[in-house]
Amino acid sequence: MNRIIDLRSDTVTMPTDEMLKAITSAKLGDDVFCEDPTVNKLEEKAANIMGKEAGLLVPSGTMGNLVSILTHCDRGTEILLGNKSHTFYYEAGGISAFGGIHSRQLVNQSDGTIKIEDIKSAIRMDNIHFPKTSAISLENTHNLCNGSPLLPEYVQDVAHITHDNSMKLHIDGARIFNAAVALNVDVKDLVVDADSVTFCLSKGLSSPVGSIICGNEEFIYYARRNRKALGGGMRQAGIIAAAGIVSLDKMINQIREDHNNAQLLSEGIANIEGLSIDREHIKSNILYFDIKKEKTRSPKLAKQTPDNNLYPFDIILDNVYFLETSPSRFRLVTHYGINGQDVEKTLGILKQMVK
Ligand SMILES: Cc1ncc(COP(=O)(O)O)c(C=O)c1O
């Protein structure tokens, strides 16, 4: 049987053999009592890598963003975030549902930035009619904006405005290591001016579960309390942390290969008649492409066209899985487990998308 080539997301990655071994031999304790040595080791390692004082393991990127934003923002205050940000789009409205935090969406440019002028003009003056603007959240790399990495200079500019206005800067760095690799910078340079960052172990870094929040000691102290309130205090969580340590020690190099594979895919797609791709913006492991307006879907693809507006939608062509994210726009994500042969096979199959 043909192997499945699953390019829907880097969240489908399976743990490596080394992770499985580390999980079975991990030293464990009760992490709600801060007594799990493996969790403590991972949190300390992550904080060192990010150049922050402390770290906190959470079950998911969604909880990492929620805990961070709950910790920065009081109820009834406002957070600025991109209109294509994951927190706005895909986190079930958690910040308003559980935090009473008002979100204000600013336009994301195709490179994932928000214009500096837009940020400046969105910060509210002190007036009883307005919610206080308490924080801004940036996403790096930006999932819906071509997986674009945000430059350190841009993050620094946003941080200056944020801090000049007594606000906090959070970074949803679910794929911050992809950004660091794409820009060839130390990951610390991308978060040095931020008050908090969340990154995921369970995407390009291949762990089965887990994300980490990093920030200063005081922030992490309150974040830990919010994690508990949300039910994210896990007991012998060292079984998760053990894989996370392998992610940080061994899997960052894999990201370079994932980016190379994304480049090979984008080059191949650019040469397929009937498909179009904006190659300029592809710098990490996420790529989007479109069926040209004048083209018709092949019968095999047409059979899978959603009959409702429930995007994203799984597309399965032979053994290749990917997503249709909006009508005639598709997403591929490269990751551990996808090799050069898979890229070639995928390109062969994508040729059959249009008549
Ligand atoms: C940019 C971004 N932030 C946050 C998340 C949420 O991560 P999780 O699926 O672990 O909740 C994702 C998930 O894909 C993401 O792409």
The ligand as an SDF file (V2000), in Angstrom:
LIG
                    3D

 16 16  0  0  0  0  0  0  0  0999 V2000
    0.1070   30.2580   14.7230 C   0  0  0  0  0  0  0  0  0  0  0  0
   -0.5620   29.2680   15.6200 C   0  0  0  0  0  0  0  0  0  0  0  0
   -0.7810   29.5900   16.9030 N   0  0  0  0  0  0  0  0  0  0  0  0
   -1.3570   28.7330   17.7670 C   0  0  0  0  0  0  0  0  0  0  0  0
   -1.7430   27.4840   17.3580 C   0  0  0  0  0  0  0  0  0  0  0  0
   -2.4410   26.5730   18.3440 C   0  0  0  0  0  0  0  0  0  0  0  0
   -1.7100   25.4650   18.6640 O   0  0  0  0  0  0  0  0  0  0  0  0
   -2.4590   24.1410   19.2490 P   0  0  0  0  0  0  0  0  0  0  0  0
   -3.0060   23.4450   18.0640 O   0  0  0  0  0  0  0  0  0  0  0  0
   -1.3410   23.4090   19.9280 O   0  0  0  0  0  0  0  0  0  0  0  0
   -3.4920   24.6100   20.1830 O   0  0  0  0  0  0  0  0  0  0  0  0
   -1.5360   27.0930   16.0320 C   0  0  0  0  0  0  0  0  0  0  0  0
   -1.9560   25.7480   15.5790 C   0  0  0  0  0  0  0  0  0  0  0  0
   -1.8580   25.3710   14.4430 O   0  0  0  0  0  0  0  0  0  0  0  0
   -0.9340   28.0140   15.1360 C   0  0  0  0  0  0  0  0  0  0  0  0
   -0.7510   27.7090   13.8460 O   0  0  0  0  0  0  0  0  0  0  0  0
  1  2  1  0
  2  3  1  0
  2 15  2  0
  3  4  2  0
  4  5  1  0
  5  6  1  0
  5 12  2  0
  6  7  1  0
  7  8  1  0
  8  9  2  0
  8 10  1  0
  8 11  1  0
 12 13  1  0
 12 15  1  0
 13 14  2  0
 15 16  1  0
M  END
$$$$
